[in-house]
Amino acid sequence: MLAAFISAILFSLNGLKVFFIPFIAVFLFWTGYAFVLSNDNNFTLAKKIAILLPLDGNPYLLILVTGIVGGLAAGMAGIFGKQCRELVKK
């Protein structure tokens, strides 16, 4: 989230790009990283966590949800960084 915040301060993005560029970046990173980590142990922990959540034990759905949550947090950090940049400009 810090990277999204700092990049929004340093680079001027307009409109929906402020939210979606950090969202997509973190979504892809977290999803890929979670898949690689889970793939190394045959999705053992991901299956157990997916059973605890209402995901019917599907580890791939858990990885997708993980990416979405991370992406939303990064998108919000990007918006906050843009607002801080505008505040400092005034």
N, C-alpha and C positions, 0 to 999 in steps of 0.2 A: 504494500500500500504506500510505503514511503517513496518508492520509485514512481508510482503514478502521481503522487502529490508533487514531487520535485519536477517531474517532466511537465506537468500542467503549469507550474510556475515558470519554467524556463522557455517552453514552447507555446506560442499563442495558437490555440485551437478554437474554432468557432462552432457554435451550434451543437449538434448531437455528437460531433467528433470528440468533444471533451469527455463524454461518458464512454462512448463505444470503443475508442482506441485502447484505453487502459483495460476496459472490460475484456476485449478480445485477446489482448496480450496476456493477461493473467489467466484467463480461462484456458487458453491453449497451453500455457506453461504448467499450470496446476494439474490439468487433465493429463498431460503427457507425463509429468513427473509422478503422479499418483499411479498411472498405468505401469510405468517402468518399475516402481517400487513394489507394486502388487504382483506384477508378473514374475518377479524374482522368487516369490514364495508361493506361487500358484494360487494367488488371491485368497489365501487362508484367512488373514485378518479382515480383509474387505468383505468376505462372505459372512463372517461373524458379526461385523458391524452392520451390514445390510439386513441381517435378521433382526437386530435390535431396533432398527428404524423400519418404518412401513414401506420397505422396498422389496419385499418377498424374497430376500436373500440374494438379490441380483447385484454382484459386485460392480458390473459395468454401469449400472444406474447410479450406484453410490459414487463412482468416479465422476460421472456427469454432474451430479448434484454438488460434489466438492468443487468442481470447476465453476459452476454457476455461482456458488456462494462467494468464492474468491473473486470472480469477475465483478460481481455486484459491489463488493467492498472496494475494489480498485476503481471502479467507475465513480463511486461516491467520493473517493479520495481525489480523483481527477477533477471532479466538480468543485470540491473544496479548495483545491490548489488554484483553480481558475478564479474562484471568488477572492481568494487571498491576493492573487496577482492584481485583480481589479481594485481591491481595497488599497493596496500599496501605491498604485498608480495615481490615485486621487490625492 
